[in-house]
Amino acid sequence: MTATLPTGAAKAATVRAMFDTIAPRYDLVNRVMTFGLDVRWRRSTVRALGLPPGSLLLDVACGTGDLSRIAAAAGLRVAGVDVSLGMLRAAPPGPAALQADALALPVGGAAVDGITCGFALRNVADLDAALREMARVLRPGGRLALLEVDEPDGALLRTGHKVWFEQAVPRIGALLSDAEAYRYLPRSVAYLPSPARLRAMVRRAGFSCVGRRPLGGGVAQLITATRAGAPEGPGAGSREGGRS
């Protein structure tokens, strides 16, 4: 399955074009295919940060701004970035957002107090590089919360989830949005590393206290971590925040 999936620059171009296409009905399809649970998972993601009101949050791959608006309602100052201009244009009124790639965030080193990223890890062209970039812009002691899909552990739940995700979701997507995009999205799970490897990648990028919590019976997962030590790379130690 992975052999037919694009990588590198081809993957980046595919993902951008796909999300531009499905942007107008993206939120609707999310609600239908998760039975509305995605909203609850996003609230859990914001709560898991444990940041006080007034903290500055960067929502990476913010899409139409679901996570951003929940974080803003919780009293955080929020800015979003997303590679898809179509998704940004489809967003309801909410926190400011800018078109940018997760591999080159337009933010200075150690500039933000928290980072969220919802259902986008499998869509970046280089996951290691994306995690290092998040570490660069997050201040030491800052908090990271990554919401992503997963597969249940139990055999019965895993089978049911497989049928739903690989057969029902593409049909729902074809009915409500774009057939090709929603055939690709279930297959894109193949890009995700195992939970153990994903946590190791987060630690290697410069984070500590890396935790993982299953959501929705294991159909989603929440990875949390704290930025450890001093940031590395351009702008290290600066609190100046680029275009955020």
Secondary structure in CASP SS format (residue, H / E / C, confidence):
PFRMAT SS
TARGET T0000
AUTHOR 0000-0000-0000
METHOD secondary structure of the structure
MODEL  1
M C 1.00
T H 1.00
A H 1.00
T H 1.00
L C 1.00
P C 1.00
T C 1.00
G H 1.00
A H 1.00
A H 1.00
K H 1.00
A H 1.00
A H 1.00
T H 1.00
V H 1.00
R H 1.00
A H 1.00
M H 1.00
F H 1.00
D H 1.00
T H 1.00
I H 1.00
A H 1.00
P H 1.00
R H 1.00
Y H 1.00
D H 1.00
L H 1.00
V H 1.00
N H 1.00
R H 1.00
V H 1.00
M H 1.00
T H 1.00
F C 1.00
G C 1.00
L H 1.00
D H 1.00
V H 1.00
R H 1.00
W H 1.00
R H 1.00
R H 1.00
S H 1.00
T H 1.00
V H 1.00
R H 1.00
A H 1.00
L H 1.00
G C 1.00
L C 1.00
P C 1.00
P C 1.00
G C 1.00
S C 1.00
L E 1.00
L E 1.00
L E 1.00
D E 1.00
V E 1.00
A C 1.00
C C 1.00
G C 1.00
T C 1.00
G C 1.00
D H 1.00
L H 1.00
S H 1.00
R H 1.00
I H 1.00
A H 1.00
A H 1.00
A H 1.00
A C 1.00
G C 1.00
L C 1.00
R E 1.00
V E 1.00
A E 1.00
G E 1.00
V E 1.00
D E 1.00
V C 1.00
S C 1.00
L H 1.00
G H 1.00
M H 1.00
L H 1.00
R H 1.00
A H 1.00
A C 1.00
P C 1.00
P C 1.00
G C 1.00
P C 1.00
A C 1.00
A E 1.00
L E 1.00
Q E 1.00
A C 1.00
D C 1.00
A C 1.00
L C 1.00
A C 1.00
L C 1.00
P C 1.00
V C 1.00
G C 1.00
G C 1.00
A C 1.00
A C 1.00
V E 1.00
D E 1.00
G E 1.00
I E 1.00
T E 1.00
C E 1.00
G E 1.00
F C 1.00
A C 1.00
L H 1.00
R H 1.00
N H 1.00
V C 1.00
A C 1.00
D C 1.00
L H 1.00
D H 1.00
A H 1.00
A H 1.00
L H 1.00
R H 1.00
E H 1.00
M H 1.00
A H 1.00
R H 1.00
V H 1.00
L E 1.00
R E 1.00
P E 1.00
G E 1.00
G E 1.00
R E 1.00
L E 1.00
A E 1.00
L E 1.00
L E 1.00
E E 1.00
V E 1.00
D C 1.00
E C 1.00
P C 1.00
D C 1.00
G C 1.00
A H 1.00
L H 1.00
L H 1.00
R H 1.00
T H 1.00
G H 1.00
H H 1.00
K H 1.00
V H 1.00
W H 1.00
F H 1.00
E H 1.00
Q H 1.00
A H 1.00
V H 1.00
P H 1.00
R H 1.00
I H 1.00
G H 1.00
A H 1.00
L H 1.00
L H 1.00
S C 1.00
D C 1.00
A H 1.00
E H 1.00
A H 1.00
Y H 1.00
R H 1.00
Y H 1.00
L H 1.00
P H 1.00
R H 1.00
S H 1.00
V H 1.00
A H 1.00
Y H 1.00
L C 1.00
P C 1.00
S C 1.00
P H 1.00
A H 1.00
R H 1.00
L H 1.00
R H 1.00
A H 1.00
M H 1.00
V H 1.00
R H 1.00
R H 1.00
A C 1.00
G C 1.00
F E 1.00
S E 1.00
C E 1.00
V E 1.00
G E 1.00
R E 1.00
R E 1.00
P E 1.00
L E 1.00
G H 1.00
G H 1.00
G H 1.00
V C 1.00
A E 1.00
Q E 1.00
L E 1.00
I E 1.00
T E 1.00
A E 1.00
T E 1.00
R E 1.00
A C 1.00
G C 1.00
A C 1.00
P C 1.00
E C 1.00
G C 1.00
P C 1.00
G C 1.00
A C 1.00
G C 1.00
S C 1.00
R C 1.00
E C 1.00
G C 1.00
G C 1.00
R C 1.00
S C 1.00
END
